Amino acid sequence: MSTAEHQPPEHQHPGNDVRATCRAAVHRHGAELVGLSRRLHADPELSFAEHRAADRVAGLLAEHGFRVERPVAELDTALIGECGSGELVVAICAEYDALPEVGHACGHNVIAAAGVGAALALAPVADELGITVRLCGTPAEELGGGKVHMLERGVFDDVACALMVHPGPEDICVPSSLAISDVEVRYTGRSAHAASAPELGRNAADALTVAQVAIGLLRQHFEPRQMAHGIVTSGGAAPNIVPDRTSAVYNLRAAESRSLQRLENRIRACFEAGATATGCAHEIVRLSPVYAELSPDAWLSAAYRSAITELGREPLDEDAERGRIIGSTDMGNLTRELPAIHPMIAIDCGDAVNHQAEFAAACASPSADRAVLDGAVALAWTVVAAAGDPEQRARLLAALRDRTGRRTSGADRPGPGAAVPGIPAECDATGDVA
């Protein structure tokens, strides 16, 4: 069924007064929201270390009357800010972690500020709409899976739908993502003098080289959209010492989780080949929970498309959106558990794309500032459309009741961090060593 078939008719929009109130609130708080985005951008922090970012987000929410809880889900830099008390609980996700060396080259400063803006926009109409607004500060999207941990630990148990918006080169209402597994392989050999007694060594660098060659040869036989990309994180200390320890980190990606399982099994065999060929020991450590591919809610996506178009943006049409891969995100896990969306909002970045230094620079620009405000309004209007449409409101609440019932009965599917079928249980998503 096409997204167009889910398009909310114009006459179903709640009164213009509610939407106007949301838009006015965003613009009233515009300077604060842009200021938050710029401050986060100027002070990037890595996954699970976003202490100052969490302080800034929590402080702004508390200043405007939100009930703030932190830390949550046993994560020091996760937070919740709530207002309203309606039965329809709506989660707005705010990411704020950055990347090594290139800072906010994925624009999480924009995500956080737009998310806070949407929450502030909905606050004055929450009671009228019968909703509870829950701003979820979700750390460690780049590495660590903050949303997965929060999902498993109950933060979203009573949430009827979840939304966020992510900056990129184009406006994309229904982006596609890849499932991803982040793993580190560690080899342990035996050191020796590389010239006087090389026969006594077991070369851990050679083990890693064999594994890399094996993966390179395997690429010819990858399934469509399977990917493996990695870096050497430890390669030895000196050329005249046979390296006894090496390590590498790999991102393994695939179009969907079952394909990812098959890929990881084959990559593990390549890692094992390196150990077998050189007589080294090896271990594999999962660095993050497995991220599932996105499965956005069609109706919410259509409502977002309507909102962003009304704001004067020109999102890609449905045909152009198909096949646009945006990378991988732990928001995929949420979209597979409850109705949720993860649209992309365009900023002027020239030829740059996410994870480039040039894109990081664009995330602190007038275009990025506009994306903060437009994104906040569009998310708020999407919530207003869903909460004010009796059929959609009933659908969201029914889905929540069904999910709650399955969880209570023990019949719910395994959580996103559970062992993945086809991947050995000793290397499951808990991060334990294989």
Secondary structure, DSSP 8 states (H G I E B T S, - for coil): --GGGG---GGGS--HHHHHHHHHHHHHTHHHHHHHHHHHHHS---TT--HHHHHHHHHHHHHTT-EEE-SBTTBTT-EEEEEE--SEEEEEEE----BTTTBSTT-HHHHHHHHHHHHHHHGGGHHHHTEEEEEEE---TTTT-HHHHHHHTTTTTT-SEEE--EEESS-BSS-B--EEEEEEEEEE-B--BTTT-GGG-B-HHHHHHHHHHHHHHHGGG--TT-EEEEEEEE--S-TTB---EEEEEEEEEESSHHHHHHHHHHHHHHHHHHHHHHT-EEEEEE-S--B------HHHHHHHHHHHHHTT-----HHHHTT-B----THHHHHTTSSEE--EEE---TT--TTSHHHHHHTTSHHHHHHHHHHHHHHHHHHHHHHH-HHHHHHHHHHHHHHHHHHHHT-S---TTS--TTS-GGG-TT--B-
